[in-house]
């Protein structure tokens, strides 16, 4: 760990980090990274420490960890504990990961959601500002709300292009390659009616004019689709340009996004008026081991975790995966280990990270939720050797699944320009590889516990 240099070639000095929410999914992976690859000290703040016990407890071998003395766990609730300010004062950097961030809670616990993500975060921002301490605040990609593209007319050609075609076209662009077009005749025929509409879009005109001489007529049609799907004005979310568009007040699903946006604005204002050194992180669906919980095993039986844990729970129980409103929403997914690399760059390159908001995601790993379910079913079958279910998915309405007041965004594609420019970071792990790693962990960790739960006789009513 000696002689480590930052991106500008300067030596990286050991620092003390107050990590609020260290016992959660992201916090546990970040603590691991900091303990195994850096000389930094972590004051780990949380109510629970189950996911970082392996870092805190003495190894079975009796040999001390290499990081002995560099991680301390402080069990406290930031809502009402006076020790928080003293921990922030002791640190060079505070990282705030604390949040209620499960969509099922946004409708059923909107007050808790708002308090957790805004009110409870206020003292953290204030203590950092008043004591001149640097802050890395974790926000969410949900602050973007709905995309501009979601307000296009339903019959607009850009609303009809499935993301699988976008992925296919991206491959063409990257590899400068075109397969035999005979296999795609039906696809191209279906495009004929929409190509003229796409060409009419003013922001595409100059690019289209330069493309036709370079590509054959058939490849040109494919490129039209690619450009339409990648049109940033409609779908790609930029930290410094994209508007934040939420649904009606009665749709309480937006309580989380609104609270997160407001605390972002407060952090930004503290930087502008009082000189707070800050970085804001907007995660786009970070996926990996230890994410959320499995209901009835390490979480409440009636609990509803986020999509990957929900689908994992169904797979472990050999139940059909539930597709909310048909699973048509589109999402991008990034592997937790890739994302943690980005956070470490923010920690150790303050001159490049301070004052910035960073999208952290993988735009190449975009699928519909329905496609995610199909891929997870395939990967889990491979991991376990079990045959896939005859009926792998079932549709369920959002109202039935989440309750009244649910709303959703259509798709979230992160623009990666700023984080690439400032930190040189790009994600590496494909969707298939990250699911293989995650589902292997889920099966190894939970399969036996699920069998025991399911073998218990049902309680008499």
N, C-alpha and C positions, 0 to 999 in steps of 0.2 A: 504493500500500500504506500510505500515511500515514493517520493519524487513524482507524484501524480500531477499532471498539468491540466489546466482548463483549456478551452477552445482557442484562447489567445496565447497559449504557451506559458502562462503564469502558474507558479506552484499553487496547488490547492491546499489551503490550511484547514486543519481539523476544526469543526464547529460543533456547537451544541444545538440540537433541534428539539423544540417542543412540538410533538406530533399529537394533535387532538383527533381522536378517532383511530388511534393506532391499532386497536384490536379488531378492526373490521377487515373486509376483503382487500381493499387497496392498501390500507395501513399495514397489514401483515406482510404483504409482498414488498412494500417499500422498506419496512424494518429489516427484512431478510437481506435485501440489496445493500442497505447501509451497513449492516453488521458484517457481511461477508466480503464486501468489495471496497469499503471506505474506512477511514479512521474516525468518522464522526460519532458523536454521542447522541443518544435519543432519550428524551424524557417522554415516555409513552403514556398518554392520557386517555383513559376510556373507562367505561363501566365494566366491561368484560375483557378478558384476556385469553379466551380459549384458543384463538387462532394464532397467538404468538407465544403460547406456553413453551413450545420447543426452543424458543430463543431465550426464555427466562430461566428454565429449570436446568439443573445439573444433568449432563449427559449420563446415560446408563453406564458408560465405560469408566466413569469416575474422573476422566480427564476434563479439565475446564474448557469451556468454549474459547475460541480465539478472541471473541469480543467481550470476555468477562469484564464487568464494570462499565461497559459502554451503553447498556440499555437498562433503564429503570422504569418500572411500571408504577403509575400513580392512578389508583382507582378513585375517580371522582366524576361527578356530573357537573358539566360546565354551567348548568342553569343556576346553581346556587352554592357554589363552593369558592370561598375567598382565596383558596390556595392557587387558583388559576393564574392570577396576576403575578404572583411570586415566581411561578414556573416560567412564565413568559419573560420576566425580567432576567432569569437565570440563563436564558437562551439567546443565541444569535439570530435564530430563524424560527418562526412559528408556521406550522403547516396545519391548516384546519380542514379536516376531512369529515367532521361530524355533520350528520344530516339524517332526516327521514327521506328516503329516496326510493320507495317502492310504490309503483303506480296504484296498487290496490288500496294504499293508505290515503291517497290524495282525495278520494271521494268520501271514504268512511271516517277519516280523521283529518279534515281540512284545517282545523284550528291547530292541532299538534304539528301538522306539516308546516304551517306558516310560522308558528312560534319557533320550531326547531331550526328552520332554515333562514329565518331573519332575526327574530328577537334574540334567540340564544347566541347568535353569531355577533351581535352588536358589541358585547364586552370584549371579545377577542380582537376585533378591529380597533376598538378604542385603546385597549392596553398596548397593542403594538404601536399605534400612532403616538400615544403619550410617552412611551418609553423608547421611541426611535428604534424599534425592532422590525426587521424585515418579515413580510407575510406572504406565504403562498396560499391562496384561498381556492378551494375546489368548488367550482360551480357545476354546471351541467349543460349539455347540448340542448336541453329542453328550453333554455332561455330564448332560443330562436322561434319557438312556437311552431306555427304553420308556415310552410314555404309560400312564396309568391305564386309558384306553379299550382298550388292547390286551389287558387282562385280563378284559374283558367276555365273557360267553358268546358263542360263535360265532354263535348264532342271535339275538342281541340286535339289535333294530332299528337301534341306533346304529352297529353294526358293518357294517350292510348299505348305508348311505347313501354313494354315491360322491361324491367331492369335486366333480364337475362340477355336481351338484345343489346343493351348498353354494354354489358360485360363482353359480349361477343365482339362488338365493334371496337371496344378498347383494345382487345387482343390484336385485332387487325392493325390498329394504329401503332401499337407498340412494336410489333414484330414485322411491320411492313410486309404483310403476307396476305394472300388471298387464296382460299381453297377453291376447289371446283365449284362453280356456281350452280351446277345442275341440282345439287342437294338442297339448294336454298330457293328453288324456283317458286315454291308456294309462298315462301316468306317475301320474296321480292314482289310477287304479284300483289300481295296484300298491302305492299307499301305504295303502289302506284298512285293510289288516290290521295295519299298524304304528302307525297314528295313535293308537290307544287305549293302546298301550304307552308311547308318547312322553308322552302326556298324564298317564299315571300317575306319571311321574317327579316327585318332590316339588319339586325346584328349578324346575320349569317351570310348576307349577300356577297361581301368581299371575299370571304373564305371560299364560298361556293364557286365564284368566278375563277379562282386560281386552281381549283381542284379538278375540274372536268378535263383539262388537257392532260393531267398527270395520270388520272385513273380511267379505266374503261367505263362504259356506261353502267354496267352492273355494280362494279365496285363503288362507283360514284353514289349509287343509291344507298349502299351500306354506310358510306361516309356521311351522308346526309343524316341518317339515323343517329350515328355516333355524335355528330355535332349537336343535333337537337337534344339528345339525352344529356349532353354535357353542358348545355346552355346555362352559364352561371347566373344569369339574371333571373332564372326561374327556380333553380333547385340547389345550387352549390352555396353553402353557408360560409360567409366571410366575417371574421371577428370585427373588422373595422368598417364594414359596409352594410351587411344584411340587416334588415329591420327585424324587430322582435314582435311577432304577430300572434296574439292569444285569442282564444275563443271567448264567448260571452261569460259574464260573471256567474251565471247560474251553472255553468259547467265547471264544477269544483276541481276537476282534473288539473286545471291551470293554476291552482293554489301553489303548487310546488314551483313551477316555472316562474311565477310572478314574484314569490319570495326570494328565489335565487337571483332574479334579475335586480331586484331592489338592493340586495346586499352587494351585488357587483357595483351598482351605481354609488353606493356609500363608500366602498373601498376605493373606487376611482376618484371620488370627491376628496377623500382623505389624502390621496396622493397629490391631487391638484392644489388643495388649500393648505395642507399641513405637512407635505413632504414625505408621506408614508411610502416606503419602498415596498412595492407589491408586485405579485404576479398572479393572474387569474387563470385557472385551468378549466377548460370545458371538455370533459370526457364524452366520447361518443361510443357508448356501449363497450366497456372494457369487460373482457370475458376470460375466465380461467378458473383453476382450482380454488376452493374456499369461497366461491361466490355465493352470497345469500345463505339460504338454509333449505333443508328438506323437511317439509311439514310432517310433524309427528315423530321426527327423529332428533333433530337439533333445533327445531323451531315449533311454534304452535301448530296443532293439527289443522286448525281452520285458517292458517296463514296462507297468503298468496304471494310468493316471491316473484322476482322478475323473470323474464321469459325463459332464459336458459335454465334456471333452477326449476321453473314450472315444468318445462319439457323434460328435464332430467328426472323429476319426480314421477312423471307419467311413464317414462321409459323403464325406470326401476321397478315400478309396480305393474308393468305390462298393461298399461291402460292407454287408450287412444289419446293423442295429444290434442288439446283444446285450442282451436283457432278462433280467436276473437274477431268477430265480423269477417270471417273467412280468411283471416291472415293476410290481407292485402297491403297492409302498411309495409313500407320498405325501410330497412335499417342497414347501417354498416356496423361491423364488429371488428374489434382490435384485440389482440392477445395481451393479457395483463403484463407479461414480461417485456413486450415491446413498449407498452405504455410507461412502465416504470423506468425504462431507459430514458424516456423523454423527461420524466420528473427529475431524475438524477442530474440531467443536463441543466435543468432550471435551477436546481439547488446549487450546483457548483459553478455556474456561470451567471452570477447576479448582474454583471454589467450588460449582458445580452438579454437577460430575462426580465429585469425590473421594468415596470410600467407597461408590460405587454399582457394581452389576453391570448391564450393559445388554444386552438382546437387540437385535440389529441385523438385521432381516429385513423381508420384505414378505409379510404374511399374505394379501394379495389375489392373489399369484402362486402359488397352490397347485395342483399337478397331481400325478397319479401319474407314476412314471418312464416308464410306457408312453405316457401322453399327451405327456410331454416329448419322447419319441422321435418321435412323430407330428408334433408342431408343428415340431421341428427339421428333419425331413425336408421338410416343406412350405416352411419359410422358406429352407432351403438351396437348394431347387429354384428358388425365386424369385430368390435372390441370384445364382446361377450361370447360370440359363437352361437347366439340364440337367433332363431328365425324372426324376421320382423312380423309385427301384427298383421293379420289379414285386413283389418280396418285401422290404419295407422293414425288417422286424424278424424276429428268431428268438429263441426262448426258450432259456435255459441255466440250469442249476441253480447255486445259490450255491456249492456245494461244488466244482463243476467250474470255476467262474470264479475264485473267491477261495481255494479250498482248504478243507480240513477245519477246523472251529472257527468258521466264520462265523455271525453272527447279525445281526439288524437291528431297527431301530425301525420302527413302523408308519407314523407320521406326525409331523411337527414343525411346529406352528403357533406362532409367537412372539406373546406378549402384548406390546403396544407402549406400555402405560400409563406405565411409568417413564421411558423415553427421551423420550416426548412431553411428559410433565410437566416433566422437568428441563431438557431441551434444545430442546423444541419441534420435534423432528425427525420427519418422516414420509417414507417412500420415494415416488418419483414415477413411476418407469419401469415400464411394463407388461411382462409376460413376452414378448409378441411383439416389442416394440420392443427389449428388451435382447438377445434372440436374433438379431434382424436385425443389430444393431450388431456383436455378437460373431462371428457366422458370416461376415459380410462381412470382418471382420479375419482370421479363420481362413483363408478362401479366398484372400485377397490374400497372406497371409504364407506359407502352406504348400502351395498347390495345385501350384506348379511343382516344389517339392522332392519332393513325394509322387510326381509323375509320373516324376521322375528315379530315385527309389528303386525304383519298381515296374517301370521299364524295364530295370533291371539283371538279367542272367541269374541264376537261382538257383544258389547254390554247390553243387558236386557233393558228394553224401553219401559 
